Amino acid sequence: MGNDKEDPHVGLKEPVVDIKDSDRRAALFDRIRADHSLEITEDYIELISDLIEIHGEARVVDLASQLGVSKPTVNATIQRLQKDGFVSSKPYRSIFLTNKGRELAEWSRARHKIVLDFLHAVGVPPNIAEADAEGIEHHVSEVTLTALEKATVILNSMPEEKK
């Protein structure tokens, strides 16, 4: 790494979180880990909801195909979602959302729409906005979502030439 162009740290002035503030840093990473766990749950729940809406059922094979993962991976996740009370299922049968699962699906869709609407309002191209919203929606607080929603209303009320 003798070449500055190869070192990704060249030009960075200071870390985002003070390295000496280990409690704050640990709390941030705890939130990130929790967000990642919830992200998988939300992705599965949203997809199960979509499949039920479109096909009347959600099957392991369809989840595996849509998510690009193996059927054993889907089965393991479905078992966890069932244990957590989000879905009901029996071996070799369709998967259905519980009331708790339906509530999470609605909440996830609302978050996705808020982020997507904001990205559209600031001019992000639709294909990029959709991909970015899929990642962002899982990692923003309710405070940030409320701010994005308010900003979207303001941006959408502005004439196009001022955006």
N, C-alpha and C positions, 0 to 999 in steps of 0.2 A: 504494500500500500504506500509506496513512496510517492506516487503520483497523486497530487491534490484532487484531480478529476475523478479518481477512483474512490476517494474517501468520502462517504456520504455525510460525515460529521464536519467537514471543512465548511466554514462560513456560518455554522450555528453559533449563536452568541451565548445562549444559556438554555438549560433544560426547561421544558414547559412547567414541570413541578420541581421545586427546589429539592435536590438530592438529599439534603440534610433533614427534610421534613418527611421522615419515613412513615409516620402515621397517616398523613394526607395521601402520600403516594400509594400506600397499601389500601386505603379506602377507595381510591380511584380504580385500582386494579380489581378490587372486590366487586365494584359496580360493573366493570367491563366483563368480568367472568359471569356475573349474574345475567347481564344483558345477553351474552352469547348463549347461555342455557335457555333463556326465554325466547331468543330468536329462533332456535330450532323448534321449540314448542309451537310458537306462533306460525311458523312456516308450514308445519304439518297441519295445524288446525285450520288455517286459511285454505290450504289445498283440499283437505277433507271436505270442508264446507263447499268449496267450488265444485268438486266432483259430485257431491250429493245433489247440489243445485242443478247441475247439467245432466247427470246420468242417473240420479235417484239413489246412488250408492257410491261408496268409496271402497276400493279393493286394494290390497297390498301391492298387487302387480301394477296397478295404475299409479300408486304413490311412488313406487320404485322407479318407474319409467319417467314420471314427471320430475322427480327430484334427482335423477341420475345416480341413485344409490342401489345397493343390492336388496333383495327381498329379506334376507336375514337382518339387515340394518333396519329396515322398515318395521319388521316384526318386533325387534328389541325396543324401538322407539314407541310403537303402539302399546306394548306392554307397560312402558313407563307412563304414557299418557293415560292409559286405563287405570293404573295405580293412583295417578294424580287426580282422577275423576273427570278428565276431559272427554273421554271416548268410551264407548261400549263396543265390545266385539267378542266373537267366539272364534275358535280356530277354523280356518277355511271359510269364514263367512265375511260379509261386508262389515265395514267399520262405520259407526254412527256417532255423532256428537251428543254429549249430554247437554243439559241446560248450561252447565259451567263452560263446556266447550263452545256452545253457540254464542255465549256472552263474550268469550275471548275472541272468537272469529269476528264478531261485530266490532269490538274494540280495536282489533288489529286492522280491519279494513278502514275504520275511521282515521286511525293514525296514518295509514298509508295514503289516504286521500288528502289529508292536510299537508303532508310533505310533498306529495306529487303536485298538488295545486300551487304550492309555493314555488316549486322548481319551474313549473310552467310560467308562473307570473313573472319570474326573473329572467325568463327567456331561454331556459335550458331546453335543447331540442327534445321532442317527445321520447325517442328511443333511449336517450341518455338519462332523461328524467325518470323514466320507469325503472331502469336498472339502479340508479342512485337512490331513488325512494325506497326500493326494496331493502337496501342496506341501512339507510339513515333511520327509517321508521323504528327500528329496534333499539336505537341508541340515543334517543332524545328524551328528555324529561317532559313532564306535563307542562312545566313552566315554559320550556322552549316551544312545545307544540302550540300553546296558547299564543305565544309571540309570533310564531310563523303564521298562524291563522289570521291574526290581526294585520300583520304585514301584507298578507295576500289580499285581504279586503282593500287595503290602501292602494296597493299596486294595481289591482284590477279596476279601481275607480279612476286611475290616472289615464290621461290620453296616451296613446301608443308612443307618440314622439317624445314624451317626457320620461319614458321608462329606460 
